Amino acid sequence: MSLLLGCIADDFTGATDLAGNLVRAGMRTVQLIGVPAPGDPVPDADAVVVALKSRTAPVAEAVADSLASARWLRAAGAPQLYFKVCSTFDSTPAGNIGPVALALADLVGAAIVPVTPAFPEAGRTVFQGHLFVGSQLLSDSPMRQHPLTPMTDANLVRVLQAQLPAGVRVDLVDHRTVAAGAPAIAAGLDALAGAEGAGCRFAVVDTVDDDALRRLAAAAQGLPLVVAGSGLAIGIPALHGLAPGAAASALPPAAGAAAIVSGSCSAATQAQVARFLAGGGAALAVDPLRIAAGDDVAAQALDWATPRLGDAPLLVYATAAPEAVQRVQAQLGAAEAGALVEATLARIAAGLVQRGVGRLVVAGGETSGACVQALGITRLRIGPQIAPGVPWCHAASALRSQGLHLALKSGNFGRQDFFRDAFGALVQ
């Protein structure tokens, strides 16, 4: 079977989020880790998601990796590319969403590119071009305090426009057009791409519910590129005659000890860590200042964890409140603090798997990327959903001959009891 959809995700949790939605809707999906090499075989799948660690990478690196991935997917036969961005549109005035999206649009010759990070099931909606997190504007949500990509403007047209060069315009397809149906959306996009568009290449599309996403998916079916969160994926498989079924999400039985590694400092993950601690779970906090001082924090954490490994999950975390993160960044610098924590948590994750962990939850996009690379994982089989946007996956790893069940959780996703729910949802 030929490839139906080629996807490029700007972080690893976002990739599994997207792949999970495709699988739920009936699309056999394989996730690849990192840029595929030109000669790499194409998986037997309906969709391939290439997971990059490009959300906060230097702009030139993010563009180069995304273009290389796009060329591989197009050579594999993908008729449409899907650039997956965060549902909170995480970025800075310099990018990376705008520069990557423009480079991909130029590659595929896209006259107009629809854009929506909406995922209503997870509380992300777009109305009048403004992104809402639940009932709050993005700029009023905890995302305004994100340590790497603080989002202080909810107007997506304005946010995206600031990341693009002069002469490349962003406009809006509003909720009235979307409510009129897929043909109206397509006509609206065509109008923006035409002479009256005056240079418009990107159109933020209002998407307030799942029906709006399905209409947009149908309207965009013939377009070579879409830029979206994972929500748009719910409408794509049906356009190819696919339907939900258990076979698409089946994984091998789980085995081995259970553990959680958390590097996210989002409000949602802070609440999940607090709930785990309140429930009496075994947990160890990682102190970035001790890492910077030269302590072998990873070895100390593994010494602590080894006698505690078992069926009940343990937690190793660097999750902290924004004020604590800011104090550390003031001493070490934001980039240095983040890199130290990621490298340490990745060493801990690899050490836990070597010591018998077969069920591992990793919280945080940057942390997930570092951990997956440390585990030597190059391909993930996508399984059942734990919570909206977070599926269990199965992967081969050189550190565990039986394979590893892995959940990569975006910092913003999941209920307070997510850590408990995750392991309860996995069949052993």
C-alpha positions in Angstrom: 0.0 0.0 0.0 1.3 3.5 -0.9 1.9 6.1 1.8 -1.2 8.3 2.2 0.2 11.0 4.5 3.7 12.3 5.4 4.0 14.1 8.7 6.8 16.2 10.3 6.5 17.0 14.0 8.6 19.6 15.8 9.0 17.6 18.9 8.7 14.0 20.0 5.6 14.2 22.2 3.8 16.1 19.5 4.7 13.3 17.1 3.1 10.7 19.2 0.1 13.0 19.8 -0.4 13.2 16.1 0.3 9.5 15.4 -2.1 8.6 18.2 -5.0 10.5 16.7 -4.3 9.0 13.2 -4.3 5.5 14.7 -7.6 6.2 16.7 -9.2 7.1 13.4 -8.0 3.9 11.7 -4.7 4.9 10.0 -1.8 2.5 10.5 0.9 4.8 11.6 4.7 4.5 12.2 6.7 7.1 13.9 10.3 7.6 13.0 12.8 9.3 15.3 15.0 11.9 13.6 15.6 12.7 9.9 15.4 9.5 7.8 18.4 8.8 5.7 17.9 8.9 1.9 18.1 5.1 1.6 16.0 4.2 4.6 13.1 1.8 3.8 9.6 3.1 3.8 7.5 1.4 6.6 4.4 -0.6 5.6 2.0 2.0 6.9 -0.7 4.4 5.8 1.0 7.4 7.5 4.6 8.1 8.6 5.3 10.7 11.3 8.9 11.9 11.4 9.7 13.2 15.0 12.2 16.0 15.1 13.6 17.9 18.1 13.2 21.2 16.2 10.8 23.3 18.2 13.5 25.3 20.0 16.4 24.4 17.8 18.3 27.2 15.9 16.1 28.3 13.0 18.5 27.2 10.3 18.8 23.7 11.9 15.0 23.4 12.2 14.5 24.4 8.6 17.2 22.0 7.3 15.9 19.0 9.2 12.3 19.7 8.3 13.2 20.0 4.6 15.3 16.8 4.6 12.4 15.0 6.2 9.9 16.4 3.7 12.1 15.4 0.8 12.2 11.8 2.1 8.5 11.7 2.7 7.8 13.0 -0.8 10.2 10.5 -2.3 8.3 7.8 -0.3 5.1 8.8 -2.2 3.3 11.0 0.4 0.8 13.2 -1.6 0.3 15.6 1.3 2.6 16.9 4.1 1.4 17.7 7.6 3.6 20.0 9.6 2.6 19.2 13.2 3.0 22.1 15.7 2.1 22.4 19.4 -1.5 22.9 20.3 -0.4 26.0 22.1 1.6 27.2 19.1 4.8 27.3 21.1 7.3 29.5 19.4 9.1 32.8 19.6 9.1 35.9 17.3 12.0 34.4 15.5 10.3 31.0 14.9 10.4 28.2 14.4 6.9 27.7 13.1 6.9 30.5 10.5 10.4 29.8 8.9 9.8 26.0 8.7 6.3 26.4 7.3 7.5 28.8 4.6 10.4 26.5 3.6 8.0 23.6 3.3 5.5 25.7 1.4 8.2 26.7 -1.1 9.4 23.1 -1.4 5.9 21.7 -2.3 4.8 24.8 -4.3 1.9 25.6 -2.0 0.0 28.7 -3.0 -1.9 28.8 0.3 -1.4 26.8 3.6 -4.2 26.4 6.2 -3.0 26.7 9.8 -4.7 25.6 13.0 -3.3 24.2 16.2 -6.8 23.4 17.5 -7.5 20.2 19.4 -10.9 20.7 21.1 -10.7 17.4 22.9 -7.7 18.8 24.8 -9.4 22.2 25.2 -7.5 24.0 22.4 -9.8 26.0 20.1 -9.4 28.9 17.6 -12.0 31.6 17.3 -11.6 34.9 15.4 -8.0 33.9 14.9 -7.4 33.7 18.7 -6.2 30.6 20.4 -8.0 29.5 23.6 -6.8 27.0 26.2 -10.0 25.9 27.8 -11.9 29.1 28.5 -8.8 31.2 28.7 -7.0 33.1 25.9 -3.6 31.6 25.3 -2.0 34.8 26.6 -3.9 34.5 29.9 -3.0 30.8 30.4 0.0 29.4 32.2 1.7 29.3 28.8 2.6 33.0 29.2 5.2 31.8 31.7 6.7 29.0 29.6 10.5 29.0 30.3 11.5 28.6 26.6 8.6 29.8 24.5 6.4 32.2 26.6 3.2 32.8 24.7 2.0 36.3 25.5 -0.2 36.9 22.4 -3.3 34.8 21.6 -3.8 36.3 18.1 -2.3 33.6 15.8 -2.4 35.8 12.7 -0.2 38.3 14.5 2.0 35.6 16.1 2.7 33.9 12.8 3.1 37.1 10.8 5.9 38.2 13.1 7.8 35.0 12.2 7.7 35.6 8.4 9.6 37.9 6.1 8.0 41.1 4.7 5.7 40.4 1.7 4.5 37.0 3.1 1.1 37.7 4.5 -1.1 35.8 7.0 -4.9 36.1 6.9 -7.9 34.5 8.5 -10.7 32.1 7.4 -13.3 32.9 10.1 -15.9 30.7 11.9 -18.7 31.8 9.6 -17.0 30.5 6.5 -16.0 27.3 8.4 -19.6 26.8 9.5 -20.8 27.0 5.9 -18.9 23.7 5.1 -15.9 22.3 3.3 -16.7 23.9 -0.1 -16.9 27.3 1.5 -13.6 26.8 3.3 -11.9 25.7 0.1 -13.3 28.8 -1.7 -12.1 31.0 1.1 -8.6 29.5 0.8 -8.6 29.9 -3.0 -9.7 33.5 -2.6 -6.7 34.3 -0.3 -4.4 32.5 -2.7 -5.6 34.5 -5.7 -4.8 38.0 -6.8 -7.0 39.5 -4.1 -4.9 37.8 -1.5 -2.0 40.2 -2.2 0.7 37.8 -1.2 -1.2 35.7 1.3 0.5 32.3 1.8 -0.9 31.3 5.2 -4.5 31.3 6.5 -5.3 30.7 10.2 -8.6 28.8 10.2 -11.1 29.2 13.0 -11.8 25.7 14.5 -14.0 25.6 17.5 -15.0 22.0 17.5 -14.3 18.6 15.9 -16.9 19.2 13.2 -14.9 22.3 12.1 -11.7 20.2 12.0 -13.4 17.6 9.8 -14.7 20.3 7.4 -11.2 21.8 7.2 -9.6 18.3 6.6 -12.0 17.8 3.7 -11.4 21.3 2.3 -7.6 20.8 2.5 -7.5 17.2 1.1 -6.1 18.3 -2.2 -3.5 20.7 -0.8 0.1 19.7 -0.6 0.7 21.1 2.9 -1.2 21.8 6.1 0.2 23.2 9.4 -1.7 22.0 12.4 -1.8 20.6 15.9 -2.8 17.0 16.2 -6.6 17.8 16.1 -6.8 18.0 12.3 -5.7 14.4 12.1 -9.1 13.2 13.3 -10.7 14.1 9.9 -8.0 12.7 7.6 -8.3 8.9 7.7 -12.0 8.9 6.7 -11.1 10.8 3.6 -9.1 7.8 2.5 -11.9 5.3 3.3 -10.4 4.2 6.6 -12.4 3.7 9.8 -11.5 3.1 13.5 -10.5 -0.4 14.5 -8.7 -2.2 17.3 -6.1 -3.7 14.9 -4.5 -0.3 14.2 -3.6 0.2 17.9 -2.7 -3.3 19.0 0.6 -3.6 21.0 2.5 -6.6 22.5 1.7 -7.3 26.2 3.6 -5.1 28.6 6.2 -6.4 31.1 8.9 -5.0 33.4 9.1 -2.4 36.1 7.3 1.0 35.9 8.8 4.4 36.0 8.1 8.1 35.2 10.7 10.7 34.2 9.4 14.2 34.2 11.2 17.3 32.9 8.2 19.5 32.0 7.4 22.5 34.1 4.0 23.1 32.7 1.1 23.8 35.0 -0.5 20.5 34.1 2.6 18.4 34.8 3.1 20.3 38.1 -0.3 19.2 39.2 0.3 15.6 38.1 3.6 15.5 40.0 1.8 17.0 43.1 -0.9 14.4 42.9 1.6 11.6 42.6 3.5 12.9 45.7 0.3 13.4 47.6 -0.6 9.7 46.9 2.6 8.5 48.6 4.4 7.5 45.4 8.2 7.0 45.5 9.7 10.1 44.0 13.1 11.9 43.7 13.6 15.5 42.7 16.5 16.5 40.4 18.2 19.8 41.3 19.8 21.6 38.3 22.2 23.5 40.6 23.7 20.3 41.9 24.2 19.1 38.3 25.9 22.4 37.5 28.1 22.1 40.6 29.5 18.8 39.2 27.5 16.2 41.3 26.8 13.0 39.4 23.0 13.4 39.9 22.1 10.7 37.4 24.2 8.0 39.2 22.7 9.1 42.5 19.2 8.9 41.2 19.8 5.4 39.8 21.2 4.3 43.1 18.1 5.6 44.7 15.7 4.0 42.2 17.2 0.5 41.8 15.9 -1.0 45.1 12.5 0.6 44.5 11.8 -0.7 41.0 8.7 -2.9 40.7 5.1 -2.9 39.5 4.3 0.4 41.3 5.7 3.3 39.3 8.4 5.5 40.8 9.0 9.1 39.7 12.2 11.1 39.0 11.4 14.7 38.2 12.8 18.1 37.5 9.3 19.6 37.3 9.2 22.9 39.3 7.1 26.1 39.6 7.9 29.0 37.3 9.5 31.0 40.1 11.9 28.2 40.9 12.8 27.7 37.2 13.4 31.4 36.8 15.8 31.4 39.8 17.8 28.6 38.3 17.8 30.2 34.8 19.1 33.5 36.4 22.1 31.6 37.7 22.8 29.2 34.8 21.1 30.8 31.8 18.0 29.3 30.3 19.7 27.2 27.6 22.4 25.9 29.9 19.8 24.9 32.6 17.6 23.2 30.1 20.5 21.3 28.5 21.8 20.1 31.9 18.4 18.8 33.0 17.7 17.1 29.7 21.0 15.3 29.6 20.7 14.1 33.2 17.1 12.9 32.8 18.1 11.1 29.6 20.9 9.3 31.4 18.5 8.4 34.2 15.9 7.0 31.7 18.5 4.9 29.9 19.8 3.6 33.3 16.3 2.7 34.5 15.6 0.7 31.3 18.9 -1.1 31.7 17.8 -2.0 35.3 14.5 -3.6 34.2 12.0 -0.8 33.5 9.8 -2.0 30.6 7.0 0.6 31.1 8.2 4.2 31.0 6.3 7.5 30.9 8.3 10.6 30.0 6.7 14.1 30.5 7.8 17.1 28.5 8.6 17.5 24.8 12.3 18.4 25.2 12.8 15.7 27.8 11.1 13.1 25.6 13.4 14.0 22.7 16.5 13.6 24.9 15.3 10.3 26.5 14.3 8.7 23.2 17.7 9.5 21.7 19.5 8.1 24.8 17.5 4.9 24.5 18.6 4.4 20.9 15.0 4.3 19.7 14.5 5.0 16.0 10.9 3.8 15.4 7.7 3.6 17.5 4.6 1.5 17.0 1.6 3.6 18.1 -0.9 2.0 20.5 -4.0 2.9 22.6 -4.6 6.3 23.9 -4.1 7.1 27.7 -5.5 10.6 27.5 -6.2 13.0 24.6 -2.9 13.4 22.7 -1.0 10.7 24.6 -0.8 7.1 23.4 1.2 4.2 24.6 3.9 3.1 22.1 6.1 0.1 21.7 9.7 0.3 20.5 12.8 -1.8 20.1 15.7 -0.6 22.2 19.3 -1.9 22.4 19.0 -1.5 26.1 16.1 -3.9 26.5 15.8 -7.1 24.3 12.1 -7.5 25.0 11.3 -4.0 23.8 9.9 -1.1 25.7 6.4 0.4 26.3 6.8 4.1 26.2 4.4 7.1 26.7 5.7 10.5 25.7 3.5 13.1 27.3 3.4 16.8 26.3 3.7 18.9 29.4 0.3 20.5 28.9 -1.7 17.2 28.5 -3.4 14.9 30.9 -5.6 15.0 34.0 -4.1 15.3 37.5 -4.2 11.5 37.8 -2.5 11.0 34.5 0.5 9.0 36.0 -1.9 6.5 37.7 -4.2 6.3 34.7 -1.3 5.7 32.3 -0.2 2.4 33.9 -3.8 1.3 34.5 -4.5 1.6 30.8 -1.6 -0.7 29.7 -2.4 -4.4 29.4 0.2 -6.7 30.9 
